[in-house]
Structures are given as structure tokens and as C-alpha cells.
Amino acid sequence: MKQQMVYLVELSTIQGTGDFACPKCGLVLSPDDETEENYCILEPIVKANQLDALVIQCQNCQSSIRLTGFSLLAVADGCRN
């Protein structure tokens, strides 16, 4: 059985509104897309009651992408409040 590659995207490296390109096919994925046309959520990973990572799947090429860096976003958001 062929093992599927999981791409890693660190959220702290994303500029602007959070849109980023799929590492395999280049399809632009946006956190504002709630339709699941471009990606679907496969698995939220929670540690100590906080979102640690999120595994999504690109609907264009079926690649799995692990988004990390949510803890840094929570800290940054706390600084703004």
C-alpha cells in the first residue's frame, strides 16, 4: 500500500488574510471558504483544550495538509485584546 504524503504548512509564515496555495497543486485555499469546494477538514488536533493543528485535504489533488501554528495565533490574538 502506498503511503500518502502529508504536507506541512506553518500558519506563522502566511501573510495577509490567511490564504495559501496547496503545496502540491497550487490551488488557493482560504480560511473563509466554508463551502468545502476547495478543501475539507479531515482532523482537528487538540492539546490541552486548544487547537494544536488541523489536517485538511485539498479537493483538487486530494493532498493532505497539516496546518500548524495555532498556538502562536492564540497568543498574538490575546495581545490585541
Secondary structure, DSSP 8 states (H G I E B T S, - for coil): -----EEEEEGGG--TTS-EE-TTT--EE-TT--S-SSEEEEEEEEETTEEEEEEEEETTT--EEEEE-HHHHHHHHHHH-
